[in-house]
């Protein structure tokens, strides 16, 4: 088995050498464990979102009154205008956790959501054809960067309703990649998402991209499935206390003049923190460079590429969208890394064989090097005999023999009509043509 064949055995791309999903359990455990350790180490930041106290108070109010208030009792400037609390369910959940589990319960909730995001991204990369090492590099980098802890309080993995949008965004993305089997679950998940946070509209954007690519490819079965899932999600949005007015709440939030004074709605350049933002900028530059130089060589799904580029541009315009770029770019980046690693495998194999060369095995090692240089599995099998014979006649023994008693061996070469002659002493390697 050559290096490329061995490398491809670690993939889950549907080829004959595909491994079973449970064989990568170590990858999931590694990524989830280390990411959660990173999140726990930032526990003070997880509770540092400026809106946390307001959401806890809203949750307490809803639980005490037994209904969702339609007017904000804490705003003296709102007057009789309706109050659209788009995150009422998250407020209630946070209030209950605080009462029975304290602040530790909120931290555990955030870490659990972060772990599920890591698992979904790792699954998307592995099922998308990336090797385990490439998936680890891409997913771990993305999951360290998308929370944006360096730009606190504008964080996207913290005790705030934003975390529900990050989680369901990844779940929707993963389900759409998987295809027909799970699409019917999206409307049911949309019922939960629409009551947790106003970012549920991103779910329609994800399904729209997948549906549009299916239309572009004239894949009518997939187009029908994504279209029906989108219609089901549109109906599921109405399952909330505000009914269709939930759209009024979203548009009122997105188009409000106060956004000009909120950091997360400002451009990415406004939220730069040096040196904290340097890793994120390196990640973005790497993604762009790989896309421009190796974009056609990597088998990246068009949907993932479109979502990554779309949110990169949106993130430069408004900081709040940059976290979605890190999430959607994980799969393209993993496949790019995979291609780079595949290109380096022959060089690594040669270096490995060269390092394994010892004085008493020069003949066999030289044969292996020639086999790798030939780039042929048949050559490796043919030259394998050289190692076996070299072990029978080590250099130490051959060196002690008189020159005239040193034996020579002929080995077949993949090129027709060519043979390799080697002396057992390892001091001469010659090639001659055989008639």
N, C-alpha and C positions, 0 to 999 in steps of 0.2 A: 504493500500500500504506500503510495507516494504522499508527499506532504499535503498537496491540495486535496487529495481524496480524504485524508484523515481530517483535514480542517472542515470539509463539507459535511462530515459525519456528525458534527456538533450542531447542525442547523435544523430548523423546523420549517423548511420551505416546501414541503410536500414532495421532495424527491425520494427515490427509493431508499436512500440512506437516512431518511428522516427519523429522528429520535422521538420517543414518546414524551408527552408533556411533563410527566412526573420526573423524568430524568434530569430536568433542570431545577429541581427543588432547591438545590444548593445555591443557585443563582438568586432565586427569590429570597431565600433566608439571608444571604449575604447583603443584598441591596436593602431589604427592609430593615434589617438589624442596624446597619450603620447609619442609614438615613434617620431612623427613629432616635438613635443615640445623639445625632446632630441636633434634632429638633428638641429633645429633652434638655440638651446643654444650653439651649436658648429659651428655657422656660420663662424667664422674666419678660422676654420680648413677646412670647405667646400671649401674655396677659396685658400687653402694652398698647393695644389698639385703643384709640381715643374714644371710639363709640361704644366700648364694652359696657360702661356704666349705664348709658342710655338704654341699651338693649336689655340689660338686666332689669331696669326699672319698668320698661314696657312689658316684659314678661311677667313681672309681679302684678302689674296692673291688670293684665288680661286674665291671670289666674284668679285674682280677687273678685273681679267683676263678672267673670264667666262669659264675657263677650269681647269682641274686638272693637275698641273705640274707633269712631269715625272722625273724631276731632282730637287734635294734640292738646292735652291738658297742660303741657309745660311751655307752650309757645304763646306769648302775649301778642305777637305780631301776626299770627296766622288768622286770627279772627274766626269767622264762620266758614272759612274754606275747609273742604274735606281733607282728612289726613289719610294718606295711603301708606299704611304700614305693610310694606311688601315682604317683610321678614318676620312676621308675627309668630310663625311656628318655631323658627330658630330662637326667638326671644323666650318662648315658653320652655323650650328644651334647656336653654342655658339657665333659666331661673330655677328649674327643677334640679339640675345638676349642682348648682351653687348651694341650694338648700340642703341636699342630702349628701353631697360629696365634697363640698367646698371648692376652693380654687383648684385643688388637685384634680377634681373631676373634669373641670374645663380643660386643663392641660392634657389629660388623658384623651379627651375627645378630639382635641386638635392633633395629637400624635397618632391616634388611630386613623383619622382621616388622611394624614400624611402617609402612613403606611399603606393604606389602600391605593392611594395615588401611585406610589412607587410600584406596587404589585401590578396595577393595570398597565402602566407604561412598560414595565419589563415584559409583561405578556405580549403587548403589542409589538415590541421589538423582536422578541424571540419567534413569535408566530409570523412576523413579517419577513423572516429569512435571515436575521442577523445572528451571528455567533454569540456565544455566552460572554466572551470577553468584550466584544464590541458593545453589546447591550449593557454590560456593567459600566463601561466608561461613559456612554451617552446618557443613560438613565441617572446614574449617580451625579453627573455634572448638572443635568437639568433640575434634579430635585434639590440640589444645594442652592441653585440660583433663583428658581422661580419664587420662593418665599420673599425675596428682596428684603432681608433683614437689615441690610446696610442702609436702607432708605426709610427706616422706621420713623413715624408710625404707619407709613404706607406699605403695609405688609399683607401678603396674600396666603399665608398659612399661620393664622393667629385666631384667637377667640373672637371671631366676628362672623357675620353671615357670609362674607366673601368666601369662606372656606367651603361652603356647600356648593357654590358655583364652580370652584376649582375641581371638587370631587366629581360632581355630576358631568362636568365638561369632559373629564378624562373617561368616565364610564360611557358616555354617549359616543365618544371617539372610538373607544375599544369595541363597542357593540357594532358600530357601523363598519369597522374593519373586518370583524368576524363575518358579517353578512346576514343571510336570510334567517339563520336559526334563532337569533335573539332580537331581531328588530321589533317583534311584537311586544317586547318588554318596555320599549321606550315610552309609550303613552303612560304606562303605569308609573314609571320613574318621573315623568314630567309632572304628574299630580303632586308628587312630593317636592320636586324642585321649585315649582311655581309658588309654593307656600313658604319656602325657605329664604329665597332671595330673588331680587328682580333681574339677576343675570341669566334667567332661564332662556332669554332670547338667543343666547349663544348656541343653545341646542339646536335651534332652527337653522342657524348659520352652518353648523356642522353637517346636518342632514342635507341642507341645500347644496353644499359642495359635493357631497357624495352623489346626490341625485343628478346634479349638473354634469359630473364626469360620466355617469352612466348614460346620460342623454348624448353626450359628445361621442362616446364609444358605440352608441346605438345598442347598448346592452339593455334591451327592453324588460327582461325579467327583473333585473336589479332596479331599473328606473321605476317600475311599478311598485316594488317592495318599499323603496325609500319614500316614494310619493305617498303610499298608504300610511307609512309610519309617521310622516309629517302631518298628514290630515288627522291622524289619531292624536298626535301631540297637541295640535291646535285645539281640538275638542277638549283635551285633558286640562288645558290652561284655564278653562272656565270653571274648573272644580276648585274654587277658592272663595273666601268670604266676600271679595270685591266683585266677583263675576267678571264681565268683560271690562269693567273699569280698571282692572289691573293694568291694562295697556295705557290708560290715562296716567296711572301712577308711574309707569316706566318712562313715558315721554316727558312727564313733568320733571322727573329727576334728571334725565339726560339733557334736557334743554334749558335748565335753570341757569340764570345769570351768575349764581353763586359759584359755579364751577370754576370761574376765572380765579377764585381765591382758594381753591382746594388743590393740594399738591398732586394727588394721584390723577387729576384731570389735566394737568399741565404736561408739556412735552418732556420727553425722556431726559433731555439735556438739563432741565430745571432740577431734576432729582438726582443728578450725579453726585456721588460721594466718593472722593478720592482718599484712600486707596480702595475702599470697599467695593466700588463699582468696576474696578479693573478686571476681575475674573469674568464678569458678565460681558464686558466689551470684547475680551479675548474670545469668549465663546461665540459671540455674534460674528466677529471677524473670521473665525475659523469656519463657521457654517457658510458664510457668504463665499469664502475662498473655495471651499470644497464644492459648493453648488456650481460656481462659475467654471471651475477647472475640471471637475469630474462628474458633472451633472448627468451627462449622457451615458457614462460608463456604469453608473450604479443603478440597479433595478429598484428604484424608489417609487412607491405608489404616487400617482399624480395628486390624489386627494391630500395626502400628508404634505407634499411639497407646496401645494397651493395654500393650505392653512398656515404653514410655517411662514411663508413669505407675506401672506396677508397680515398676520398678527405682528410680524416684524415691522412692517410699515405703520400699522396702527399704533404699535408700542412706541415708535419714535415720535408719533404725533401726540399720543396721550399715554402717560407712564403706566396706567392701570392695565393696559393690554400687553405689556411686554412679558408678563408672567405666562400668558398663554402661548407666546412665541416659544419660550423655553420648553413648554410641555409638548407642543406639536412638532418641534424640531428634533425631538429625541429619536424618533424612528429614522428620519432621513440621515441624521448624523451617525447613528449606529451602522447603517448600511454603507455610508461613506467610509467609516473607520474599517469596516469589514473588507472593503476593496483595497484599502491601503495595506492592511495586514496580509492579505493574500499576495500582494505584490512583493512583500518583504519575505515571504516564506522561503523561496529558493535560496536567498542570501543567508537567511538564518540557518537553513539546513546545511549549507556548505560550511558555515562557521562552526556548527556543532560537530560535523565530521572532522574538520581540521583540528578542533580542540581535543578530539578523541584520539588523534594519531599518537602513537607511542613508538619508541624505537623498535620494539619487537613486533609491531603490526603495521609497518609502513606499507608493505605490499598491499594488504587488504584495505587500508585507509585510502591509498592512492587510487585503488580500483573504485571505491565508493565515490571519491571526488569526481572521477571521470564519469561515473554513472549519473551523478547529479548534474554535471555539466552537460551531459547528453540530453537531459530532460526527458528520459524515457524510462518507463517502468520495466520494459524488457531489458534495457541496459543494466538496471539495478539488479535484476535477477541473474543476468549473465555474469556480471562482475562479482556477484556474491560468492562465487566459487573461489575468488582470490583471497577472501578473508579466511575461508576454511583451510585452504592450502597454506596460507601464511601462518596459521596457528600451528600447523604440523611442523613447519620449518622456521622457527623463530630466528630473528636476525642474530641473536647472541650465538646460537649454534652455527649459523651460516658463516658468521664472521671468523669463527675459530677454524674453519675448514680452509684448506689450500684453495687458491683461486681456481685451479683447474678442476676441483671437485664440486664447486658450487653449481647447483642445478638451476635449470631454467624451466619456465612454465609458459605455455601458450594458452591464452584465453580468447574466446570469441568476442568480436566487437559487433555492435548493432549494425554498423555500415557493412554492407555485403562485400565479402572478399577481403576483409581486413582482420588481422589478428594482432593481439598485443603480446609481446614477449617481455617477461620480467625475470630478472635474476633473483634468487632467493635471498641474496645479501642485501637487496634493496638499494644497491648502489647504481643500478642502471635500469632505465625504462626505455624500451625501444619499440617501434611500430614497424611492421613490415607487411607488404602485400602478399597474399597467398593466392596462387593461381587457381 
